[in-house]
Amino acid sequence: MRTAKPILLVTTPLGVAWGLVEAWRFHWWLAVLMGGLLGVISLFMWSIVKRIRAERQPP
């Protein structure tokens, strides 16, 4: 895990970016749809982290 975690943290965003590039080369609208999906997923992850941090605050 000491080696795998940093490798995953680097290669995952690179793979997503490469997938967007290849989608753009295939059909531009596919890359737009993928970018929108990434935006929605990121928004949900951000809202979950925000809620967890708010609930951990002492009253």
Phi and psi restraints in degrees (range 20) as a CNS / XPLOR table:
assign (resid 1 and name C) (resid 2 and name N)
       (resid 2 and name CA) (resid 2 and name C) 1.0 -64.0 20.0 2
assign (resid 2 and name N) (resid 2 and name CA)
       (resid 2 and name C) (resid 3 and name N) 1.0 -33.0 20.0 2
assign (resid 2 and name C) (resid 3 and name N)
       (resid 3 and name CA) (resid 3 and name C) 1.0 -92.8 20.0 2
assign (resid 3 and name N) (resid 3 and name CA)
       (resid 3 and name C) (resid 4 and name N) 1.0 -36.5 20.0 2
assign (resid 3 and name C) (resid 4 and name N)
       (resid 4 and name CA) (resid 4 and name C) 1.0 -68.2 20.0 2
assign (resid 4 and name N) (resid 4 and name CA)
       (resid 4 and name C) (resid 5 and name N) 1.0 -37.3 20.0 2
assign (resid 4 and name C) (resid 5 and name N)
       (resid 5 and name CA) (resid 5 and name C) 1.0 -63.5 20.0 2
assign (resid 5 and name N) (resid 5 and name CA)
       (resid 5 and name C) (resid 6 and name N) 1.0 -48.9 20.0 2
assign (resid 5 and name C) (resid 6 and name N)
       (resid 6 and name CA) (resid 6 and name C) 1.0 -64.4 20.0 2
assign (resid 6 and name N) (resid 6 and name CA)
       (resid 6 and name C) (resid 7 and name N) 1.0 -34.9 20.0 2
assign (resid 6 and name C) (resid 7 and name N)
       (resid 7 and name CA) (resid 7 and name C) 1.0 -65.0 20.0 2
assign (resid 7 and name N) (resid 7 and name CA)
       (resid 7 and name C) (resid 8 and name N) 1.0 -42.7 20.0 2
assign (resid 7 and name C) (resid 8 and name N)
       (resid 8 and name CA) (resid 8 and name C) 1.0 -66.0 20.0 2
assign (resid 8 and name N) (resid 8 and name CA)
       (resid 8 and name C) (resid 9 and name N) 1.0 -37.6 20.0 2
assign (resid 8 and name C) (resid 9 and name N)
       (resid 9 and name CA) (resid 9 and name C) 1.0 -65.2 20.0 2
assign (resid 9 and name N) (resid 9 and name CA)
       (resid 9 and name C) (resid 10 and name N) 1.0 -25.8 20.0 2
assign (resid 9 and name C) (resid 10 and name N)
       (resid 10 and name CA) (resid 10 and name C) 1.0 -91.7 20.0 2
assign (resid 10 and name N) (resid 10 and name CA)
       (resid 10 and name C) (resid 11 and name N) 1.0 -45.2 20.0 2
assign (resid 10 and name C) (resid 11 and name N)
       (resid 11 and name CA) (resid 11 and name C) 1.0 -76.9 20.0 2
assign (resid 11 and name N) (resid 11 and name CA)
       (resid 11 and name C) (resid 12 and name N) 1.0 -27.1 20.0 2
assign (resid 11 and name C) (resid 12 and name N)
       (resid 12 and name CA) (resid 12 and name C) 1.0 -64.3 20.0 2
assign (resid 12 and name N) (resid 12 and name CA)
       (resid 12 and name C) (resid 13 and name N) 1.0 -51.5 20.0 2
assign (resid 12 and name C) (resid 13 and name N)
       (resid 13 and name CA) (resid 13 and name C) 1.0 -63.0 20.0 2
assign (resid 13 and name N) (resid 13 and name CA)
       (resid 13 and name C) (resid 14 and name N) 1.0 -34.3 20.0 2
assign (resid 13 and name C) (resid 14 and name N)
       (resid 14 and name CA) (resid 14 and name C) 1.0 -64.7 20.0 2
assign (resid 14 and name N) (resid 14 and name CA)
       (resid 14 and name C) (resid 15 and name N) 1.0 -40.3 20.0 2
assign (resid 14 and name C) (resid 15 and name N)
       (resid 15 and name CA) (resid 15 and name C) 1.0 -66.5 20.0 2
assign (resid 15 and name N) (resid 15 and name CA)
       (resid 15 and name C) (resid 16 and name N) 1.0 -38.4 20.0 2
assign (resid 15 and name C) (resid 16 and name N)
       (resid 16 and name CA) (resid 16 and name C) 1.0 -65.8 20.0 2
assign (resid 16 and name N) (resid 16 and name CA)
       (resid 16 and name C) (resid 17 and name N) 1.0 -44.2 20.0 2
assign (resid 16 and name C) (resid 17 and name N)
       (resid 17 and name CA) (resid 17 and name C) 1.0 -62.7 20.0 2
assign (resid 17 and name N) (resid 17 and name CA)
       (resid 17 and name C) (resid 18 and name N) 1.0 -42.5 20.0 2
assign (resid 17 and name C) (resid 18 and name N)
       (resid 18 and name CA) (resid 18 and name C) 1.0 -64.3 20.0 2
assign (resid 18 and name N) (resid 18 and name CA)
       (resid 18 and name C) (resid 19 and name N) 1.0 -37.2 20.0 2
assign (resid 18 and name C) (resid 19 and name N)
       (resid 19 and name CA) (resid 19 and name C) 1.0 -64.5 20.0 2
assign (resid 19 and name N) (resid 19 and name CA)
       (resid 19 and name C) (resid 20 and name N) 1.0 -38.3 20.0 2
assign (resid 19 and name C) (resid 20 and name N)
       (resid 20 and name CA) (resid 20 and name C) 1.0 -65.5 20.0 2
assign (resid 20 and name N) (resid 20 and name CA)
       (resid 20 and name C) (resid 21 and name N) 1.0 -39.7 20.0 2
assign (resid 20 and name C) (resid 21 and name N)
       (resid 21 and name CA) (resid 21 and name C) 1.0 -63.3 20.0 2
assign (resid 21 and name N) (resid 21 and name CA)
       (resid 21 and name C) (resid 22 and name N) 1.0 -45.8 20.0 2
assign (resid 21 and name C) (resid 22 and name N)
       (resid 22 and name CA) (resid 22 and name C) 1.0 -66.4 20.0 2
assign (resid 22 and name N) (resid 22 and name CA)
       (resid 22 and name C) (resid 23 and name N) 1.0 -35.4 20.0 2
assign (resid 22 and name C) (resid 23 and name N)
       (resid 23 and name CA) (resid 23 and name C) 1.0 -64.9 20.0 2
assign (resid 23 and name N) (resid 23 and name CA)
       (resid 23 and name C) (resid 24 and name N) 1.0 -39.6 20.0 2
assign (resid 23 and name C) (resid 24 and name N)
       (resid 24 and name CA) (resid 24 and name C) 1.0 -63.9 20.0 2
assign (resid 24 and name N) (resid 24 and name CA)
       (resid 24 and name C) (resid 25 and name N) 1.0 -39.1 20.0 2
assign (resid 24 and name C) (resid 25 and name N)
       (resid 25 and name CA) (resid 25 and name C) 1.0 -67.0 20.0 2
assign (resid 25 and name N) (resid 25 and name CA)
       (resid 25 and name C) (resid 26 and name N) 1.0 -32.7 20.0 2
assign (resid 25 and name C) (resid 26 and name N)
       (resid 26 and name CA) (resid 26 and name C) 1.0 -76.3 20.0 2
assign (resid 26 and name N) (resid 26 and name CA)
       (resid 26 and name C) (resid 27 and name N) 1.0 -60.8 20.0 2
assign (resid 26 and name C) (resid 27 and name N)
       (resid 27 and name CA) (resid 27 and name C) 1.0 -149.6 20.0 2
assign (resid 27 and name N) (resid 27 and name CA)
       (resid 27 and name C) (resid 28 and name N) 1.0 128.3 20.0 2
assign (resid 27 and name C) (resid 28 and name N)
       (resid 28 and name CA) (resid 28 and name C) 1.0 -61.8 20.0 2
assign (resid 28 and name N) (resid 28 and name CA)
       (resid 28 and name C) (resid 29 and name N) 1.0 -35.3 20.0 2
assign (resid 28 and name C) (resid 29 and name N)
       (resid 29 and name CA) (resid 29 and name C) 1.0 -69.3 20.0 2
assign (resid 29 and name N) (resid 29 and name CA)
       (resid 29 and name C) (resid 30 and name N) 1.0 -26.5 20.0 2
assign (resid 29 and name C) (resid 30 and name N)
       (resid 30 and name CA) (resid 30 and name C) 1.0 -66.8 20.0 2
assign (resid 30 and name N) (resid 30 and name CA)
       (resid 30 and name C) (resid 31 and name N) 1.0 -39.5 20.0 2
assign (resid 30 and name C) (resid 31 and name N)
       (resid 31 and name CA) (resid 31 and name C) 1.0 -66.3 20.0 2
assign (resid 31 and name N) (resid 31 and name CA)
       (resid 31 and name C) (resid 32 and name N) 1.0 -36.6 20.0 2
assign (resid 31 and name C) (resid 32 and name N)
       (resid 32 and name CA) (resid 32 and name C) 1.0 -65.1 20.0 2
assign (resid 32 and name N) (resid 32 and name CA)
       (resid 32 and name C) (resid 33 and name N) 1.0 -43.3 20.0 2
assign (resid 32 and name C) (resid 33 and name N)
       (resid 33 and name CA) (resid 33 and name C) 1.0 -63.0 20.0 2
assign (resid 33 and name N) (resid 33 and name CA)
       (resid 33 and name C) (resid 34 and name N) 1.0 -42.6 20.0 2
assign (resid 33 and name C) (resid 34 and name N)
       (resid 34 and name CA) (resid 34 and name C) 1.0 -64.6 20.0 2
assign (resid 34 and name N) (resid 34 and name CA)
       (resid 34 and name C) (resid 35 and name N) 1.0 -40.0 20.0 2
assign (resid 34 and name C) (resid 35 and name N)
       (resid 35 and name CA) (resid 35 and name C) 1.0 -63.6 20.0 2
assign (resid 35 and name N) (resid 35 and name CA)
       (resid 35 and name C) (resid 36 and name N) 1.0 -39.7 20.0 2
assign (resid 35 and name C) (resid 36 and name N)
       (resid 36 and name CA) (resid 36 and name C) 1.0 -63.9 20.0 2
assign (resid 36 and name N) (resid 36 and name CA)
       (resid 36 and name C) (resid 37 and name N) 1.0 -41.6 20.0 2
assign (resid 36 and name C) (resid 37 and name N)
       (resid 37 and name CA) (resid 37 and name C) 1.0 -63.1 20.0 2
assign (resid 37 and name N) (resid 37 and name CA)
       (resid 37 and name C) (resid 38 and name N) 1.0 -42.1 20.0 2
assign (resid 37 and name C) (resid 38 and name N)
       (resid 38 and name CA) (resid 38 and name C) 1.0 -62.6 20.0 2
assign (resid 38 and name N) (resid 38 and name CA)
       (resid 38 and name C) (resid 39 and name N) 1.0 -37.6 20.0 2
assign (resid 38 and name C) (resid 39 and name N)
       (resid 39 and name CA) (resid 39 and name C) 1.0 -64.5 20.0 2
assign (resid 39 and name N) (resid 39 and name CA)
       (resid 39 and name C) (resid 40 and name N) 1.0 -42.9 20.0 2
assign (resid 39 and name C) (resid 40 and name N)
       (resid 40 and name CA) (resid 40 and name C) 1.0 -66.2 20.0 2
assign (resid 40 and name N) (resid 40 and name CA)
       (resid 40 and name C) (resid 41 and name N) 1.0 -43.6 20.0 2
assign (resid 40 and name C) (resid 41 and name N)
       (resid 41 and name CA) (resid 41 and name C) 1.0 -63.1 20.0 2
assign (resid 41 and name N) (resid 41 and name CA)
       (resid 41 and name C) (resid 42 and name N) 1.0 -41.7 20.0 2
assign (resid 41 and name C) (resid 42 and name N)
       (resid 42 and name CA) (resid 42 and name C) 1.0 -64.1 20.0 2
assign (resid 42 and name N) (resid 42 and name CA)
       (resid 42 and name C) (resid 43 and name N) 1.0 -39.3 20.0 2
assign (resid 42 and name C) (resid 43 and name N)
       (resid 43 and name CA) (resid 43 and name C) 1.0 -62.7 20.0 2
assign (resid 43 and name N) (resid 43 and name CA)
       (resid 43 and name C) (resid 44 and name N) 1.0 -43.5 20.0 2
assign (resid 43 and name C) (resid 44 and name N)
       (resid 44 and name CA) (resid 44 and name C) 1.0 -64.9 20.0 2
assign (resid 44 and name N) (resid 44 and name CA)
       (resid 44 and name C) (resid 45 and name N) 1.0 -41.7 20.0 2
assign (resid 44 and name C) (resid 45 and name N)
       (resid 45 and name CA) (resid 45 and name C) 1.0 -64.1 20.0 2
assign (resid 45 and name N) (resid 45 and name CA)
       (resid 45 and name C) (resid 46 and name N) 1.0 -41.1 20.0 2
assign (resid 45 and name C) (resid 46 and name N)
       (resid 46 and name CA) (resid 46 and name C) 1.0 -62.7 20.0 2
assign (resid 46 and name N) (resid 46 and name CA)
       (resid 46 and name C) (resid 47 and name N) 1.0 -41.5 20.0 2
assign (resid 46 and name C) (resid 47 and name N)
       (resid 47 and name CA) (resid 47 and name C) 1.0 -68.0 20.0 2
assign (resid 47 and name N) (resid 47 and name CA)
       (resid 47 and name C) (resid 48 and name N) 1.0 -35.1 20.0 2
assign (resid 47 and name C) (resid 48 and name N)
       (resid 48 and name CA) (resid 48 and name C) 1.0 -65.9 20.0 2
assign (resid 48 and name N) (resid 48 and name CA)
       (resid 48 and name C) (resid 49 and name N) 1.0 -45.9 20.0 2
assign (resid 48 and name C) (resid 49 and name N)
       (resid 49 and name CA) (resid 49 and name C) 1.0 -62.8 20.0 2
assign (resid 49 and name N) (resid 49 and name CA)
       (resid 49 and name C) (resid 50 and name N) 1.0 -41.1 20.0 2
assign (resid 49 and name C) (resid 50 and name N)
       (resid 50 and name CA) (resid 50 and name C) 1.0 -62.2 20.0 2
assign (resid 50 and name N) (resid 50 and name CA)
       (resid 50 and name C) (resid 51 and name N) 1.0 -43.3 20.0 2
assign (resid 50 and name C) (resid 51 and name N)
       (resid 51 and name CA) (resid 51 and name C) 1.0 -65.6 20.0 2
assign (resid 51 and name N) (resid 51 and name CA)
       (resid 51 and name C) (resid 52 and name N) 1.0 -42.8 20.0 2
assign (resid 51 and name C) (resid 52 and name N)
       (resid 52 and name CA) (resid 52 and name C) 1.0 -62.4 20.0 2
assign (resid 52 and name N) (resid 52 and name CA)
       (resid 52 and name C) (resid 53 and name N) 1.0 -43.1 20.0 2
assign (resid 52 and name C) (resid 53 and name N)
       (resid 53 and name CA) (resid 53 and name C) 1.0 -65.5 20.0 2
assign (resid 53 and name N) (resid 53 and name CA)
       (resid 53 and name C) (resid 54 and name N) 1.0 -36.0 20.0 2
assign (resid 53 and name C) (resid 54 and name N)
       (resid 54 and name CA) (resid 54 and name C) 1.0 -68.6 20.0 2
assign (resid 54 and name N) (resid 54 and name CA)
       (resid 54 and name C) (resid 55 and name N) 1.0 -37.6 20.0 2
assign (resid 54 and name C) (resid 55 and name N)
       (resid 55 and name CA) (resid 55 and name C) 1.0 -75.0 20.0 2
assign (resid 55 and name N) (resid 55 and name CA)
       (resid 55 and name C) (resid 56 and name N) 1.0 -22.1 20.0 2
assign (resid 55 and name C) (resid 56 and name N)
       (resid 56 and name CA) (resid 56 and name C) 1.0 -80.5 20.0 2
assign (resid 56 and name N) (resid 56 and name CA)
       (resid 56 and name C) (resid 57 and name N) 1.0 -15.4 20.0 2
assign (resid 56 and name C) (resid 57 and name N)
       (resid 57 and name CA) (resid 57 and name C) 1.0 -65.8 20.0 2
assign (resid 57 and name N) (resid 57 and name CA)
       (resid 57 and name C) (resid 58 and name N) 1.0 134.8 20.0 2
assign (resid 57 and name C) (resid 58 and name N)
       (resid 58 and name CA) (resid 58 and name C) 1.0 -68.8 20.0 2
assign (resid 58 and name N) (resid 58 and name CA)
       (resid 58 and name C) (resid 59 and name N) 1.0 146.7 20.0 2
